[in-house]
Amino acid sequence: MNVEEARLEAEKLRREIARHDVLYYVKDSPEIEDDAYDALMRRLVDLEKAFPSLVTENSPTRRVGGSPRQEMIRVSHSVPMLSLENAFSDEEILAFADRFQGA
């Protein structure tokens, strides 16, 4: 894949992820499962790692989530959340467990 193909794919992924962010966070009406969304995000992360010149300040890889709906109730966690990363393989799950054990 050359940089131009990667740029076009990254732009398409950013638009698609932004659309799904609105559906999920604003409209509370997701159209895809979480694992499908995670796959889109992971592909964008991979492209940005392979082609660092494609990273933009407004990339969804540079922020966490979206704005929650006004109706959502804020809660405090009794135990701190230690990771917001996804794990897709046994290796990634074991790495998370190792980090968690050391925290």
Backbone as a printed PyTorch tensor [residue, N CA C, xyz], in Angstrom:
tensor([[[  0.8530,  -1.1800,   0.0000],
         [  0.0000,   0.0000,   0.0000],
         [  0.8940,   1.2380,   0.0000]],

        [[  0.5990,   2.1670,  -0.8980],
         [  1.3740,   3.3990,  -0.9150],
         [  0.7000,   4.4580,  -0.0420]],

        [[  1.3800,   5.5690,   0.1480],
         [  0.8850,   6.5950,   1.0670],
         [ -0.4370,   7.2050,   0.5940]],

        [[ -0.6350,   7.3220,  -0.7070],
         [ -1.8920,   7.8890,  -1.2080],
         [ -3.0700,   6.9460,  -0.9330]],

        [[ -2.8740,   5.6640,  -1.1410],
         [ -3.9270,   4.6900,  -0.8220],
         [ -4.2290,   4.7020,   0.6780]],

        [[ -3.1740,   4.7820,   1.4710],
         [ -3.3450,   4.8280,   2.9230],
         [ -4.0880,   6.0920,   3.3420]],

        [[ -3.7690,   7.2160,   2.7140],
         [ -4.4390,   8.4850,   3.0370],
         [ -5.9320,   8.3950,   2.7450]],

        [[ -6.2690,   7.8490,   1.5870],
         [ -7.6810,   7.7090,   1.2270],
         [ -8.4200,   6.7830,   2.1850]],

        [[ -7.7820,   5.6710,   2.5420],
         [ -8.4230,   4.7510,   3.4780],
         [ -8.5760,   5.3900,   4.8570]],

        [[ -7.5480,   6.1110,   5.3090],
         [ -7.6100,   6.7640,   6.6210],
         [ -8.7260,   7.8050,   6.6550]],

        [[ -8.8630,   8.5820,   5.6010],
         [ -9.9390,   9.5770,   5.5430],
         [-11.3130,   8.9030,   5.5950]],

        [[-11.4640,   7.8100,   4.8510],
         [-12.7320,   7.0810,   4.8560],
         [-13.0220,   6.5250,   6.2510]],

        [[-12.0050,   5.9560,   6.8940],
         [-12.1860,   5.4190,   8.2380],
         [-12.5710,   6.5180,   9.2250]],

        [[-11.9250,   7.6780,   9.1370],
         [-12.2570,   8.7840,  10.0470],
         [-13.7090,   9.2260,   9.8900]],

        [[-14.1640,   9.3110,   8.6510],
         [-15.5690,   9.6870,   8.4180],
         [-16.5120,   8.6290,   8.9850]],

        [[-16.1870,   7.3680,   8.7270],
         [-17.0510,   6.2820,   9.1970],
         [-17.0720,   6.2200,  10.7290]],

        [[-15.9200,   6.3530,  11.3500],
         [-15.8440,   6.3370,  12.8120],
         [-16.6070,   7.5290,  13.3910]],

        [[-16.4630,   8.7010,  12.7950],
         [-17.1890,   9.8910,  13.2780],
         [-18.6920,   9.6730,  13.1970]],

        [[-19.1560,   9.0770,  12.1280],
         [-20.5800,   8.7800,  11.9740],
         [-21.0660,   7.8380,  13.0730]],

        [[-20.2910,   6.8020,  13.3190],
         [-20.6670,   5.8450,  14.3580],
         [-20.5750,   6.4610,  15.7560]],

        [[-19.6480,   7.3810,  15.9520],
         [-19.5660,   8.0820,  17.2390],
         [-20.8540,   8.8550,  17.5160]],

        [[-21.3630,   9.5550,  16.5030],
         [-22.6130,  10.3090,  16.6740],
         [-23.7620,   9.3490,  16.9690]],

        [[-23.8430,   8.2730,  16.2190],
         [-24.9200,   7.3040,  16.4480],
         [-24.8590,   6.7210,  17.8570]],

        [[-23.6700,   6.4380,  18.3350],
         [-23.5190,   5.7900,  19.6380],
         [-23.6410,   6.7880,  20.7940]],

        [[-22.8430,   7.8630,  20.7380],
         [-22.7500,   8.7720,  21.8800],
         [-23.8650,   9.8190,  21.9280]],

        [[-24.3220,  10.2660,  20.7810],
         [-25.2990,  11.3600,  20.7520],
         [-26.7250,  10.8280,  20.5930]],

        [[-26.9100,   9.9360,  19.6410],
         [-28.2580,   9.4500,  19.3410],
         [-28.6320,   8.1820,  20.0930]],

        [[-27.6530,   7.5910,  20.7960],
         [-27.8980,   6.3470,  21.5340],
         [-28.5690,   5.3090,  20.6360]],

        [[-28.0510,   5.2080,  19.4050],
         [-28.6480,   4.3250,  18.4130],
         [-27.5610,   3.6950,  17.5360]],

        [[-26.6840,   2.8850,  18.1330],
         [-25.5850,   2.3120,  17.3430],
         [-26.0890,   1.3940,  16.2380]],

        [[-25.3730,   1.3920,  15.1340],
         [-25.7190,   0.5330,  13.9950],
         [-24.8080,  -0.6790,  13.8770]],

        [[-23.6600,  -0.6500,  14.5690],
         [-22.7300,  -1.7740,  14.4890],
         [-22.3680,  -2.2230,  15.8960]],

        [[-21.9110,  -3.4550,  16.0010],
         [-21.4770,  -4.0070,  17.2840],
         [-20.1480,  -3.3740,  17.6970]],

        [[-19.8610,  -3.4280,  18.9760],
         [-18.6310,  -2.8390,  19.5010],
         [-17.3840,  -3.4230,  18.8310]],

        [[-17.3760,  -4.7170,  18.5730],
         [-16.1850,  -5.3150,  17.9710],
         [-15.9590,  -4.8190,  16.5420]],

        [[-17.0210,  -4.5280,  15.8200],
         [-16.8800,  -3.9690,  14.4680],
         [-16.3200,  -2.5470,  14.5360]],

        [[-16.8080,  -1.7700,  15.5000],
         [-16.2860,  -0.4130,  15.7000],
         [-14.8050,  -0.4880,  16.0830]],

        [[-14.4760,  -1.3900,  17.0060],
         [-13.0850,  -1.5410,  17.4380],
         [-12.1840,  -1.9170,  16.2670]],

        [[-12.6840,  -2.7380,  15.3500],
         [-11.8970,  -3.1330,  14.1820],
         [-11.6240,  -1.9250,  13.2780]],

        [[-12.6170,  -1.0500,  13.1130],
         [-12.3990,   0.1720,  12.3290],
         [-11.3170,   1.0330,  12.9790]],

        [[-11.4310,   1.1930,  14.2880],
         [-10.4640,   2.0200,  15.0020],
         [ -9.0650,   1.4090,  14.9460]],

        [[ -8.9950,   0.1000,  15.1160],
         [ -7.6900,  -0.5600,  15.0820],
         [ -7.0480,  -0.4140,  13.7000]],

        [[ -7.8430,  -0.5170,  12.6410],
         [ -7.2950,  -0.3460,  11.2900],
         [ -6.7350,   1.0590,  11.1230]],

        [[ -7.4420,   2.0580,  11.6380],
         [ -6.9490,   3.4330,  11.5480],
         [ -5.6640,   3.5920,  12.3560]],

        [[ -5.6160,   3.0260,  13.5360],
         [ -4.3860,   3.0770,  14.3500],
         [ -3.2290,   2.4580,  13.5780]],

        [[ -3.4690,   1.3020,  12.9660],
         [ -2.4200,   0.6230,  12.1990],
         [ -1.9390,   1.4760,  11.0360]],

        [[ -2.8740,   2.1150,  10.3290],
         [ -2.4830,   2.9880,   9.2100],
         [ -1.6570,   4.1680,   9.6990]],

        [[ -2.0760,   4.7670,  10.8070],
         [ -1.3410,   5.9240,  11.3260],
         [  0.0370,   5.5390,  11.8550]],

        [[  0.1740,   4.3140,  12.3500],
         [  1.5010,   3.8480,  12.7740],
         [  2.3960,   3.5980,  11.5710]],

        [[  1.8150,   3.0110,  10.5310],
         [  2.5940,   2.6950,   9.3300],
         [  2.9360,   3.9470,   8.5240]],

        [[  2.0620,   4.9630,   8.5910],
         [  2.2440,   6.1980,   7.8370],
         [  2.0440,   7.3890,   8.7890]],

        [[  3.0330,   7.6960,   9.6230],
         [  2.8800,   8.7600,  10.6250],
         [  2.5020,  10.1210,  10.0390]],

        [[  2.8030,  10.3530,   8.7900],
         [  2.4390,  11.6330,   8.1740],
         [  0.9290,  11.7850,   8.0200]],

        [[  0.1860,  10.6870,   8.1630],
         [ -1.2740,  10.7340,   8.0200],
         [ -1.9910,  11.1120,   9.3130]],

        [[ -1.2650,  11.1550,  10.4230],
         [ -1.8900,  11.4790,  11.7090],
         [ -2.3690,  12.9260,  11.6740]],

        [[ -3.6200,  13.1210,  12.0840],
         [ -4.1800,  14.4690,  12.1650],
         [ -4.5750,  14.7610,  13.6090]],

        [[ -4.6330,  16.0390,  13.9540],
         [ -5.0040,  16.4210,  15.3190],
         [ -6.4240,  16.0020,  15.6630]],

        [[ -7.3070,  15.9720,  14.6640],
         [ -8.7080,  15.6310,  14.9440],
         [ -9.0160,  14.1540,  14.6890]],

        [[ -7.9870,  13.3370,  14.5630],
         [ -8.2030,  11.9010,  14.3480],
         [ -8.8890,  11.3000,  15.5710]],

        [[ -9.8150,  10.3740,  15.3510],
         [-10.4520,   9.7060,  16.4880],
         [ -9.4610,   8.9110,  17.3350]],

        [[ -8.2720,   8.6520,  16.8040],
         [ -7.2530,   7.9490,  17.5870],
         [ -6.6120,   8.8720,  18.6200]],

        [[ -6.9080,  10.1540,  18.5480],
         [ -6.3170,  11.1510,  19.4470],
         [ -7.2730,  11.6110,  20.5390]],

        [[ -8.4310,  11.0040,  20.6290],
         [ -9.3850,  11.4040,  21.6610],
         [-10.0980,  10.1710,  22.2020]],

        [[-10.7790,  10.3720,  23.3000],
         [-11.5140,   9.2780,  23.9320],
         [-12.9930,   9.5700,  23.8180]],

        [[-13.7260,   8.6700,  23.1530],
         [-15.1790,   8.7520,  23.0930],
         [-15.7190,  10.0250,  22.4990]],

        [[-16.9190,  10.3480,  22.8910],
         [-17.6020,  11.5350,  22.4210],
         [-18.3180,  12.1760,  23.5780]],

        [[-19.1300,  13.1360,  23.2930],
         [-19.9020,  13.7970,  24.3370],
         [-21.0940,  12.9300,  24.7090]],

        [[-21.2780,  12.6680,  26.0100],
         [-22.4170,  11.8430,  26.4030],
         [-23.7250,  12.6030,  26.2930]],

        [[-24.7940,  11.8570,  26.1880],
         [-26.1240,  12.4630,  26.1560],
         [-26.3950,  13.1600,  27.4850]],

        [[-27.1830,  14.2140,  27.4500],
         [-27.5320,  14.9590,  28.6570],
         [-28.2480,  14.0720,  29.6770]],

        [[-29.0000,  13.0880,  29.1930],
         [-29.7910,  12.2350,  30.0760],
         [-28.9570,  11.2200,  30.8570]],

        [[-27.7040,  11.0360,  30.4530],
         [-26.8760,  10.0330,  31.1160],
         [-26.5510,  10.4760,  32.5430]],

        [[-26.5750,   9.5280,  33.4370],
         [-26.2950,   9.7950,  34.8430],
         [-24.8070,   9.5460,  35.1040]],

        [[-24.1650,  10.4880,  35.7610],
         [-22.7510,  10.3600,  36.0960],
         [-22.6220,   9.4940,  37.3510]],

        [[-21.6900,   8.5430,  37.3160],
         [-21.4540,   7.6790,  38.4660],
         [-19.9670,   7.6660,  38.7950]],

        [[-19.6590,   7.3720,  40.0390],
         [-18.2690,   7.2070,  40.4670],
         [-17.9840,   5.7190,  40.5740]],

        [[-16.8110,   5.3320,  40.1130],
         [-16.4000,   3.9330,  40.2010],
         [-15.7420,   3.6880,  41.5500]],

        [[-16.0840,   2.5950,  42.1900],
         [-15.4720,   2.2780,  43.4770],
         [-14.0330,   1.8000,  43.3040]],

        [[-13.7360,   1.2660,  42.1390],
         [-12.3820,   0.8270,  41.8000],
         [-11.9700,   1.5680,  40.5430]],

        [[-10.7680,   2.1530,  40.5220],
         [-10.3570,   2.9030,  39.3270],
         [-10.3340,   2.0340,  38.0780]],

        [[-10.7270,   2.6360,  36.9620],
         [-10.6080,   1.9540,  35.6770],
         [ -9.1470,   2.0490,  35.2620]],

        [[ -8.5140,   0.9180,  35.0230],
         [ -7.0780,   0.9200,  34.7590],
         [ -6.7310,   0.8760,  33.2800]],

        [[ -7.6740,   0.5660,  32.4300],
         [ -7.3670,   0.4700,  31.0120],
         [ -8.6060,   0.7410,  30.1860]],

        [[ -8.4110,   1.4720,  29.1040],
         [ -9.4720,   1.6640,  28.1290],
         [ -9.0650,   1.0510,  26.7940]],

        [[ -8.0160,   0.2180,  26.8300],
         [ -7.5570,  -0.4430,  25.6200],
         [ -8.3690,  -1.7030,  25.3710]],

        [[ -8.4430,  -2.0980,  24.1200],
         [ -9.1310,  -3.3280,  23.7490],
         [ -8.1220,  -4.4620,  23.6500]],

        [[ -8.5870,  -5.6550,  23.8730],
         [ -7.7570,  -6.8460,  23.7040],
         [ -8.4680,  -7.7820,  22.7450]],

        [[ -7.7820,  -8.1790,  21.6880],
         [ -8.3860,  -9.0090,  20.6550],
         [ -7.7550, -10.3950,  20.5580]],

        [[ -6.6950, -10.6290,  21.3090],
         [ -6.0330, -11.9280,  21.2210],
         [ -5.6580, -12.3950,  22.6240]],

        [[ -5.3310, -13.6700,  22.7300],
         [ -4.8860, -14.2050,  24.0110],
         [ -3.6560, -13.4480,  24.5070]],

        [[ -2.7550, -13.1360,  23.5960],
         [ -1.5310, -12.4210,  23.9440],
         [ -1.8520, -11.0440,  24.5450]],

        [[ -2.7890, -10.3230,  23.9560],
         [ -3.1630,  -9.0070,  24.4610],
         [ -3.8690,  -9.1080,  25.8130]],

        [[ -4.6580, -10.1370,  26.0040],
         [ -5.3320, -10.3390,  27.2920],
         [ -4.3040, -10.6410,  28.3770]],

        [[ -3.3270, -11.4890,  28.0770],
         [ -2.2860, -11.8070,  29.0470],
         [ -1.4430, -10.5750,  29.3770]],

        [[ -1.1550,  -9.7530,  28.3700],
         [ -0.3930,  -8.5210,  28.6130],
         [ -1.1750,  -7.5790,  29.5210]],

        [[ -2.4980,  -7.4750,  29.2960],
         [ -3.3360,  -6.6500,  30.1710],
         [ -3.3110,  -7.1950,  31.5940]],

        [[ -3.4530,  -8.5070,  31.7390],
         [ -3.4490,  -9.1240,  33.0670],
         [ -2.1370,  -8.8550,  33.7800]],

        [[ -1.0250,  -8.9100,  33.0420],
         [  0.2830,  -8.6150,  33.6410],
         [  0.3440,  -7.1690,  34.1230]],

        [[ -0.1670,  -6.2360,  33.3140],
         [ -0.1680,  -4.8250,  33.7140],
         [ -1.0660,  -4.6220,  34.9270]],

        [[ -2.2060,  -5.2840,  34.9460],
         [ -3.1750,  -5.1510,  36.0360],
         [ -2.5630,  -5.6870,  37.3370]],

        [[ -1.8970,  -6.8230,  37.2530],
         [ -1.2700,  -7.4240,  38.4330],
         [ -0.2010,  -6.5060,  39.0240]],

        [[  0.4860,  -5.7710,  38.1460],
         [  1.5570,  -4.8910,  38.6010],
         [  1.0790,  -3.5340,  39.0810]],

        [[ -0.2000,  -3.2170,  38.8680],
         [ -0.7000,  -1.8940,  39.2320],
         [ -0.9350,  -1.7570,  40.7170]]])
